Amino acid sequence: MEQEAQEAEKNGRIRVIVQDNGPIHRCKEVQQLWSKWESQNLYIFFLPKYCSEMNPIELEWQHLKKDELSGQMFEDELDLAYAVMNGVKARGEKGQYSTERIKFNEHTSS
């Protein structure tokens, strides 16, 4: 979010982020940054609690489970992870939109 806020401030355009009510989005550390972000033109809005039908990713997960993963058994978490990645790719191809994997936490401690 810091990068989003900095970019919004730099280009002078308002940026809006819509999030669910997950604990990580509302923890004290994050709440303390809301005023700063707003002063940089970044505004955070939250979907209503327990309203998954308003969260597009929830609908996408529903389709992924029903259309791509239904009826499959997985040996372990790695097999499940690959099935999810392949399912996301297949849904993107069907819907003619691009998908891209983003790797988080690539930094390793020495």
ZAMARGU-4260 file (C-alpha; in steps of 0.2 Angstrom, whole numbers, plus 5000, padded with zeros to 4 digits):
<rodrens>
0) 5000/5000/5000 | 5015/5012/5003 | 5019/5010/4985 | 5001/5013/4979 | 5000/5029/4991
5) 5017/5036/4984 | 5011/5033/4966 | 4995/5042/4970 | 5003/5056/4978 | 5016/5058/4964
10) 5004/5058/4950 | 4991/5068/4959 | 4977/5056/4955 | 4965/5048/4968 | 4968/5030/4970
15) 4954/5019/4978 | 4957/5001/4985 | 4942/4990/4989 | 4946/4976/5002 | 4937/4963/5011
20) 4937/4963/5030 | 4951/4951/5033 | 4960/4954/5049 | 4976/4959/5040 | 4967/4973/5032
25) 4961/4981/5048 | 4975/4977/5060 | 4981/4992/5071 | 4997/4994/5061 | 4987/4996/5045
30) 4974/5007/5053 | 4988/5019/5059 | 4993/5022/5041 | 4975/5026/5034 | 4976/5045/5038
35) 4994/5046/5030 | 4988/5036/5014 | 4972/5048/5013 | 4984/5063/5013 | 4993/5055/4998
40) 4977/5052/4989 | 4975/5034/4993 | 4958/5029/5000 | 4953/5012/5007 | 4935/5006/5007
45) 4929/4989/5014 | 4916/4977/5007 | 4902/4974/5020 | 4906/4959/5032 | 4900/4942/5027
50) 4895/4948/5009 | 4906/4937/4998 | 4894/4939/4983 | 4901/4957/4982 | 4919/4952/4982
55) 4924/4947/4964 | 4937/4935/4969 | 4925/4925/4979 | 4915/4922/4963 | 4930/4918/4954
60) 4935/4905/4967 | 4917/4897/4966 | 4919/4895/4947 | 4937/4888/4949 | 4931/4875/4961
65) 4916/4870/4951 | 4923/4871/4934 | 4941/4867/4936 | 4944/4857/4952 | 4928/4848/4954
70) 4930/4829/4956 | 4949/4829/4958 | 4959/4821/4972 | 4976/4828/4976 | 4990/4818/4984
75) 4997/4834/4993 | 4997/4852/4994 | 5009/4854/4980 | 4997/4845/4968 | 4983/4856/4974
80) 4993/4871/4971 | 4997/4866/4953 | 4979/4862/4950 | 4974/4879/4956 | 4987/4888/4945
85) 4982/4877/4930 | 4964/4881/4934 | 4967/4900/4934 | 4976/4899/4918 | 4962/4889/4910
90) 4949/4901/4916 | 4959/4915/4909 | 4960/4907/4892 | 4942/4903/4892 | 4938/4921/4897
95) 4951/4928/4885 | 4960/4938/4899 | 4978/4936/4904 | 4984/4929/4920 | 5000/4931/4929
100) 5008/4923/4944 | 5015/4934/4957 | 5028/4927/4968 | 5027/4934/4986 | 5041/4934/4999
105) 5055/4930/4987 | 5068/4937/4999 | 5077/4924/5009 | 5086/4928/5025 | 5104/4924/5027
</rodrens>
